[in-house]
Amino acid sequence: MTRLKAASVHFSLSAVIALLAMGGAILIWYPPPLFDIMGGGQITAILVAVDVTLGPVITLVIFNPKKPRRELFTDYTVVGLVQIAALVYGLDVLSVARPAYVVFVKERFSVVRVSDIEPAELAKVTKEEFKSLPWLGPKTVAAVMPENREERNRILFSAVGGAGDIETMPQHYVAYRERAMDVGRAARPLSELKQSHPDRAGDVQSAVEKSGIKEEALGYLPIVGKRRDLAVLIDKSSGDIKGYADVDPWEKSR
């Protein structure tokens, strides 16, 4: 086997393993459309590129068919361990950056990453279901402002100071179902979205058709991501999320 052929075989194997591992993680941790709006593509592309090219490049440098079999085995064991370490590191990066919760607050949804939640805030959680961060995909919840004035002020100063708003404080989470009717009441008419984005009315209509619900029964609210924002389609009678329209809910078309 030539040096180039060995590197090509190594590249193919590395690509399959990396794509399976990263792809599985993305399907679980970044369900659509969160992978897009959280900028997951950029992170994944870099991680996969590094892991896939690292081993084959080393192979291209060290491969020598004249080496004894035991020496070749040692070389590739080391290369394999280096690639495994790189893959584990990449999965760890995706894990820390993964969406933990989609949080309804007042008139919007915010996607909260694992890294957005401080350990000190997590330690204050009393409800069992929120004491640990979810591993099998993000959970949809609601955040409720506390009645305690001191805690309300702390949240306000934290938000103003850039240290995190209430959506990053899981001690104030409640099950989404408890506030679903509030979501339905907060939903804005889809006609507003179409009027403010006449050039994207077709995208809105497509999302409505996919929801399987009549347009008059739906409203929308913004969902805030790291990379960009979308419009969430809401069943006004139940508060259930029925889909997403690929339209910026804040800006008007020019």
N, C-alpha and C positions, 0 to 999 in steps of 0.2 A: 504494500500500500504506500502511495506517495504521501508526502507531507500535506499537499493541498487537498487530496482526497480525504485524509484523516481529519483535517480541519472541517471539511464540508460535512462529513458524517457527524462530527461532534456538534456542529452548528445545528443540524437538523434535529438531533436528539434534544439539544438544549432548548430549541424553540418550542418543541412539542411539550416538554415538561413545564417550561415557564408559562406558556399560554394556558395549559390545563390548570396549573396552580393559581395563577393570577385570575384567569377567567372564572374559576369556581368562587374565589374570594369576592370578585366583583358582583357576580350574580346574587350572592347572599347578602353582602354588605352594602351594595349600591344599586338597589332596584331602580328601574326607570321611573322618573327621569333624573334621579338624584346623581347618577354618575356624571351626567352632562353638566347639570347646574352647579355641582360642587367642584368641577375642574378635575375630575378623576382621570380623564384621558391623558393629561399632561404628565401627571405623576406616574401612571402606569407605563406610558411610552418610555419614559426615562429608565424606570426600573427594569422593564423587560429588555430594553436595548443593552443595558449594562450587563445583565445576567446572561443574555443570549450570546453576546460577543466576547465576554470575558474568557470563557473556557476555550472556544475555538482559536482565539488569538494566542493563548498560551500553548495550545496544541501545535499551532503553526510554528512557534518558536522552538519548542522542546522535542518535537517528534523526530525520531531517528530509528528507522527500521532495523538498523544494525545493533541497537541496544539489546542486551539480554532481556528475556521476558520478565524476569523478576524486577528489573530496573524500570521497565515500561509500566508494570503494574504499580509500582511505588509512585511513579510520576503521576499517573492518572488518578490514583487514590487521592493524592494531594490536590490535583486540579478539581476533582469531584467535590472534595470537602470545601474548597474555596467557593465553588459555584453554589453548593448547598447553603453555605453561610450567606452568600449574596442574595439567594432566593428567600431565605428566612428573614433577612434584613428588609427586603422589599415587602414581604407580607406584613412585617411588623409596622412599616411605614403606613401601608394601607389600613392596617388595623387601628392605628392611633388616629388616622384622619377619617375613619369611617363615620357615617352618620349614625348617631345613637338614637336620636329622637326627632320627630317632626312635631313641633310644638305650636299649638294654636294659642295666640295671645291677642286679645281684643279683636282686631280686624285683619289679621294676617297669620300666616304660618311661617315658622322659621326652622330651618334645618340645623340642628345642633350636633356638632361632631364630638367624639370622645374627648378630643383635646380641648374642647371649649368648656368642659365641666371640671372645675377645680376639685381636688380631693377634699378640701375643707368644706365645700358645699355638699358634696356627696355624703360626707360624714354626718350631716345634719338631717338626712332623710329618716323619717320614721315609718313610712309606709313600705311594707315588705317588698312590693313589686317594683319599687324604684331604688332599692338599696344597692343594687348592682347594675351595671350597664349591660344592655342586651348584646348578645353575640350573634344571634341568628337574624340579623336585619333590624333596621330602625323601627321603633314603635311610634305610633301616632298618639299624642297625649294633649292635654290642655294645661296651661299654667294659670293659676288664680292668685291675684294679688291678696296678700294677707291683711287681716283687719288690724293687726298690731302696728301702731304708728311708727314705732322705732324701726321695725323691720321694713316697713314701706319706705321710710327715709333712707335706710341702708341700700335698698334696691335702687332707689332714685340716684343716689350719689355714686353707686357702682356703675350704673349705666352712663351717667354724665362723665365719669372719669375713665370710661373705656374699659372697665374691668369685667363687664358682662352684665346683661340685663336679666330679667326674671326667667327668660327661657333657658338660661344656663344654670338655673338653680333648681335641681330636681326635688328639693324638699317642698316646693310649691306646686308640684305636678298633681293632677288628678286624672283619672281614666277619661279618655276622650268621650266615651258615651255619656258621662255626667254633664258635659258641656256641649253636646252635639246640637241641641236646640239653639244654643247661643250662636253656634257657627251658622246654622241655617238662617237665623235672623240677621246676622252680620253680612251675609252674602249680598253682593251688589248685582244689579241686573246685567245680564249678558249684553243687552242692547247698548249699554254704556261702553263696553269693551269693543264692540263692533263699530260704534260711532267714532271712538277715539283712534281706532286702527282700521280704517276702511280698506287699506291694502292687505290686511290680514284677516278679513272677515271670513274668507274661505277656510283658513286654518281653525278659526273658532267654530265654524259650522261643522267641520270634519270631526272635531273633538266632541261636539254635541251628539253627532250621529253615533260615534263609538260608545258613548255613555249609555245609549239605549233608552234615554229619557227625553221627553219633550222639552224643548227649549224654555218654555214658560215655567217649567218646574225647576229650572236650574238657575243658579247664580254663580258668582265667582269671587275669589279672594286671592290676594297675592301670596306666593310662596317665595321666601327669600333664601337664595343659595349663595355660595361663596363666589361663584363665577358669574352667575346671572340669575334673574328672577323669571318666574312663569306665573300663569293664572291657573288656579285650581278650580275645577268645576265642582259645585256643591249642590246636592239635593236639598232644596230649601225646606222641605217638609221634615226631613230626618237629620240633616246635617252631615250625611255621608259624603265622602269624597268619591266622585264619579269619573274623574279623569283630569287631564291637563291640556291646556291650550298653549301652544308655543308662541306666546305673545307677552311682551313686557307689560305688566299691569300698571306700571307707573307712568311711562312716557306715552305721549301722543305721537302719532305718525306725522311726519312733516310733509 
